């Protein structure tokens, strides 16, 4: 056995090398690998291997390798929507009970939900992303909005029209569109999948429910408000952030990275400090007044490969990676929010991210996207029917999307 370990060792003879397949970031995961290698004191080393930028391409590469029983995949950075598929396929090593207890202590509920499949924790919660409502304080004040209280999408549309300022949303035919629609339908009290998420023949979609119709109405109203700019159909998170840096900015839903991005633009001389001083933030808009919003939940969780020769060490490594100290480092270094609530009391985090308490509140309210092994089909079908968002019709689009997704799941139609 010793020779086998040495053969795959990266830290000298007999030291097991754990390969961590990471999503692209600003170098934080490589630094965490180095930190945890050092902390392991020779028990293991961690080497990172970077996956493609698009989450769908990350999924494809991992699925292909795991389907071939690839033993080199020890740890994976996984996008939450793909976790049920990996769990159902048997690609994830079971989480030991003692590990599960430790890695869910003081962790936001949305991150635990996003790490769970079929009533069991199947991945280790790590960083948890969410969208905030960003606004220009000068615009909100001029429009008479009290941003210390929750606001609705209808109020934002009215304020943007009154002040002739832009609303930033992600209307591109991509995962960002599913994220937006899911937040709308969950905020309206519904879900994209109502029942039977595990059976492709029996899945019941919630798109034609009252909440689904209401979500479609809000998407239509925003898209046709006259305040979204001409490039809505290709607007993603980055282009929306760019728009919010302009003189026409009013409101935007987006991830916390936009703040660090704006500060970097000031440092680089492409944005005036007064623009960033005008940035305000609040919890995601309500669909109906008085009903808490269900903001987007995203981020990355850590899966351990079922075919790894070192699953016990891999789980040990995930506990190091997700420690409170390392989550705080990753938040400050890469701008990715923590799932560990203790991180939000860290002075360094609060100094760099003054909106950290709002991020935490948002994560406590957030709702994951549909949890199903058939997520790719559901999301792809939804994007096809709900794009362009300016053309959605509450009386027909939910039904059309339902029929398409059901046909795809029955293998009667291709996306």
C-alpha angles and dihedrals in degrees: 000000000000092000090051090054092047091051092059095033122122099178103056133290114338096005112124114231115217115205113213114197105210137188114239114276139149094286098282097120092052089051091049089050089054093046093050092044088056093044090052090067094214097319090112143336126227122218120185126221114191120228125210119286098247114076091221090056090047089054093048094052094047094044091050093051096042091049085060090053092249107193093191092076104091102152129014132193100222132194105231098236091063096050097088090053092051092046094047091050092053093244095131126076111232114265109242112242095240091050091048091053094050098044094051097050111116091354121141114261095237091058092050090048090049090052094050131088128178092354095307133102103242101169136030114256110237126157120002124204129198138170123247130198105252118196140173104248092214091055095046091049093048089050091051095242117156100217092186085075127058114271131204131230088247090057091050092051091050093046093048091049093047092051095033092233132141129262112213117215133149109253099160119125094251141087090295089069092055089048091054096045092045090054090050097049093043090048088052090055099260141096136226088235113040100181146352098029092171100057116068091199094050105035110134113207123210098208095108094047120108089262091050092051091046091051090051090050092053092047090050094046094051093044092051097039093103089236103089102081128240098282100060094123090062099032114130132170094279097047090046090053089050090052091051090057090059129093090251095061120127113147138356140174110217146126125283093258088085091075096054088043091055092048089051090051090053090050090048092051097243097107131044117239089232089067093057090044086059093056115113130177138202140162116291116285121271120241092210122025113257096019114104115244120243101220122203117278120206139134132115133296127193121244126189115220115247091222096049114125090216107047093145092053091042091057089047088054093049089056089054093047092050098043115130091249094051094044089053090050092050092048092053096037101043103016094240113139122236129244089210108091092208089068090068090068092055110117093216091053093048092048094052096035111035087174092062094110089054090049089053092049090048092051090050089056097037125118124209121233115261111307107221138124085238095058095128092057094045094047094043093051092048092050091051095054099036095051126125090034092205089066099052116123118200090211096056115010097072091052093045091050091047092052093047096048092046091050091049091049090050088050090240092120139028126225 
